[in-house]
Amino acid sequence: MTLRRLMSLVRKAIDDYNLIEENDKIAVGISGGKDSLTLLYALAGIRRFYPRHFELTAVCVDLGFEGFDLSPVEQLCRELDVPFHVVHSDIGRIIFEDRKEKNPCSLCAKMRKGALNTAMKELGCNKLALGHHKDDAVETFIMNLFQEGRVGCFQPVTYLSRKDLTMIRPMVMAEESMISAAVHHENLPVVKSKCPADGNTNREKTKEWIRMMDKESKGFKKRLYGALERGHISGF
């Protein structure tokens, strides 16, 4: 039931925001984590019956950390009949050894996204699907407000005119707890991150704060997402 509900929310986001058009070639950004693997699994399932024809390709940027084994993800892609491509990089070394970044996540995200964008264009894809979900949207909204003093969030669909590509976030309506349940139910091969900053980021701190506030004031997280939808935030 959880997977069926999740896929219905992915389908709703696709339809409501017009995320997929006829003959799209979509690169799914794969990190090895639960969100990107669930997105891949859901899109591969929807592909079978969606009225608009589209193609999928899984693309993973290997940051260069020792022991990062993608073979389970490659096997999943074979089972789903989705081509799998790995972009090897030195992003991890550049950030943690060369630059010794104190706040590495922002630069890492930019470099990883740049590598993804380049790879998808080389593969002939016109859209990049990312695994951001409902909780991510709320966390980004709060981080932008408290850390940058601005009201904003990522959009369900974003066209980058300079690169002539479109980023889509089909899981934006799905809660993280639903994704975790789907991973467990379908036994998806989550690959543990080797990043030294994993679990100790501003996003993790924001996630914990929202969890605490939601416990103290039931429905807090739901109301924040509602504010995103009703507050004339670009794209929502």
N, C-alpha and C positions, 0 to 999 in steps of 0.2 A: 504493500500500500504506500509506503514511504517513497519508493522509487517512482511509482505511478504518479503520486502527487508532485514530486519534484519535476518530472518530465512535463506534467501539465503546466507547471509554472514557467518552465523554460519555453514551452510552446506559446504560452500567453505573452511572454516578453518578446519573443520573435515576432508575433503577430501585432502586438500593440505598438512596438517601436519600429516595425518593418525592418528587422535585422537581417533577414535573408531574402535575396531576390533570385529570380530564375538564373541558373547556370553560374551562381557564385562559386568561386574556388576559395575555400576557407582554410586558413592555417590556424590550428589550435595551439596556442602557446602552452607548452608542457613544462612544468617545473619538477614533476615527480610527486608533488604533494596531492592531498585529497581533493582540493578544489579543481585543479586542472584535469585530473584523471576523471572526476565525476562529470565535468563538462564534456570531455571527449566521449565518455560512455553515453551520456544523454544525447549528444548530437548525432552519434553513430546510430542510436536507436531511432531518433526522430527522422533521420535521413531515409529510413525504409518506407515511411508512409507520408512524408510531407509532400503537399501538392506541387511545390516548386523544387525542381532538380538542383542539387548542389553537391560539390565534392569536398572532401575533407583531407587534410594532411596534418599530421602531428609534427610539431617542431620544438625541439628542446635546445636551450642554450646551456651547454656544459661550462660552468664557471671555472673549472680547473681544479676543484678541490679533490684531494686524494681520496679514493675509496667510494666515489660517487658512481654506483652501479645502475645503469639504465636498462639492463637486460630484461627485468620483469616488465618494464613499460613497453619495450620492443615486442615482447611476447603478446601483451595485451593488444597492441596495435595489429599484430598479425591476426589475432582472433576476431578483431572488429573489422578487418579488411580495410585498414587505414594506413597509408604510407607513413613511415617514420623517418625523420631526419634529425641529426644531431649537429649543432654548430659548436665546435670546440673553440674555447676562448681562454684568455689569461685574466679575465675580469677579477677573479678572486685575488690573484697575486698583485695586480695593479692597485686594488683598493686597500688590501690589508698589509702588504709588504712594501710596495713602492710609495704609496701615498700615505699609508698609515692613518686612514680616515677615522676620526672620532665618531662621526655619525655616518656610517657607510651605506645605509639603506637607500637614501635618495639617489646617490650617484650610481649605485649598483642597479637600481630600477631603470635609470635612464640608459645606462650602457647595455643592459640586458634587452630593453625594449628596442634600442637601436639595432642590436644584432638580430633580433626577431624580425624587425621591419625589413632589413636588408635581405634576410633569408627568404622571407615570404615573397618578396618581389622577384628574387632569383628563381623561385619555384613556380612563378606565374600565378600566385594567389592575389586576389583583390581585397580580401578581408582577413583581419586577425581577430580571433575569438579569445578572450581572456576570461579567467575563472573567477572574477570578482562577484561576490554575492551580496545579499541584503545587509548582512552585518558589516561587510567591508564598506558599503555605502554610508552607513550610519557612523562608523569609525572615522572615515575620511571627512565627513561633514563636521564632526566634533574637532578633529585635528586641525582642519583649516580654520575653524572658528577660534579655538583657544591658542593655537600656536602661530597663526599667521594673521589673525584679526580680520578674516574675510569669510563671507558666506558663500560656500560653493562645494561642489563634489564632482567626481568623474561622471560622465554621461553614459547612458546605456548604449548609445551609438555616437561615434565621433569620426568625422571625415577630416583627414589630414591632407590639405590641398597641396602642400609642398612635396609630399611624398606620393600623392595620388593613391592613398589607401584608406580603408575604413576600419576602425576598431569597434568591435561589438562585445557586449557583455550579457550573454543570454541567461545567466543565472542571477541577475540582479534582483529578482523577486523571491529567490529561495533563501531560507535561513540556513546559517551554518550548521545548526543541529540536524537539520534534514539531510544535509550533504554528508555529515559524519555517519548518520544512520545508513545512508545509501552505500557508502564505502564499506561499512561492516557487512551489510546484507549481501552485496555483490562480491565481497572479498577482493576489492580492487588492490593492486600491488603498489601501495604507497611507498615511495623511496624517501628515507629520512634525509633531511637537509644536512649537509656537512659545513654549512656556513657558521663561522665562530660567533656571529651575532644572533643566531637563531634563538628565539625565545626571550631575547633581552632587547627589545626595540620599543620605540615610542608607540607603535601600533599595539604591541602587546600590553603596554601600560594603559592605553586608551581602552582597549578591549576589557581589561579587568575593571576599570572605573565604570564603564557602562554596565557591566555585569553586576557590580555592587549597587549602582543606582537603580537598576531594574529590580533587584531584590528588595530594596527599600521602598521603591515606588513602582508597584507592579504595572507593567505596560509602558514603562519609560522608553524602552527601545522602540516599541511599536509606534509611540507618539512621535519620536524623532524621525522615523521613516515617513510618517504621515506628513510631518513638516516639510520634508524634502519634496513630496508630491504636490503639496498645496502651496508651497512658498515661492513659486515661480523660479525655482532653481533651473538653470539652463539644462535642457535635455530631458527633464522629468515632467 
